[in-house]
């Protein structure tokens, strides 16, 4: 009986996966309603990020703040798109990683650290509506006050990461290549005597897919490279920039891994009752996106289910990575949409640069010009029109070259 029921659930689930695949082929930014879903997911991600940051105070329990973030995502999603039954939920659980911890720290209540004044905390989370994903990350200094600027290496690395993502965002447009973005991140990090973190990828986002094949590598090395390609209209990226005061070579830590994603291509009928209960709940709640063990009501059953699922390669892991003790890591993430006439971010919080004081600065004139470029809709449209007019004057009916657009900036 149990086996038959499970087989039926598996069959239903594979049908569900097939539906996802069909939808992925059809639905892009120009499909009806898709842009609105992205924007709404982005709005919720930013709102929750701000609320989580407001809870990141000295002595706050990290597990409690992460749980608050996840719960708030669910609450906000209950307020939107209720006429039709759509899948909505976490695309990535709330993580708060401090100092040399690079990411994915989303602890269970039983073994959580507390925040301390002066911690460099990286808050990371994701939301989806109907499979359309909005990811966001931001770095703060716990307990910092506006009247006392952050100085030293903390200021260096936060400014490096922030200016790198702002520059990358401005480069992410049709005709530019992913390797140009990687080079820019490297140059900006070097300006602040910092290093981009190795092994970090900014993936193209698609419906129900957080890690599309097209990507931008944060730092290219001899061993780690991605194929060069130009960005295209109607692509969406989780633009991810992580910078370190250290060598930028993270290692797996002793912290328990709590963040996972189902390995969709794998199938196996788990043998234990608790394993099947966990896996069925997983299929219902997180069929294709990331989750934390913390999200399951019965933590013990979830741990057992994860262990059994791991033995049969049913889960992908997001281990907690760390730099060397004493180093500082900063992280910013925007979700960026590339459309016909412009590029715009649906997530990402502003950073008040007056709160940071560094004796280092970007000397590269081209990068400074790029960073001064206004990214609002009006400014991007007027730049396009100006460039087009100049092209027509020269007797060119087509769009200006990449170099000409850069010169305009």
Buried (B, 14 or more C-beta within 10 A) or exposed (E): EEEEEBEEBBEEBEEEBEEBEEBBEEBBBEEEEBBEBBBBBBBBBBBBBEBBBEBBEEEBBBBBBBBBBBEBBBEBBEEBBEEEEBBBBBBBBBBBBBBBBBBBBBBBEEEBBBBBEBBBBBBBBBBBBBBBBBBBBBBBBBBBEEEEBBEEBBBBBBBBBBBBBBBBBBBBBBEBBBBBBBEBBBBBBBBBEBBBBBBBBBBBBBBBBBBBEBBBBBBBEEEEEBEEEEBEBBBBBBBBBBBBBBEBBBEEBEBBBBBBBBBBEEEBBBEEEBBBBBBBBBBEBBBBBBBBBBBBEEBEBBBBBBBBBBEBEBBBBBBBBBBEEEBBBBBBBBBBBBBEEBBBBBBBBEBEBEBBBBEBEBEBEEBEBBBEBEEEEEEBEEBBEEBBEEBEEEEEEEBBEBEBBBEBE
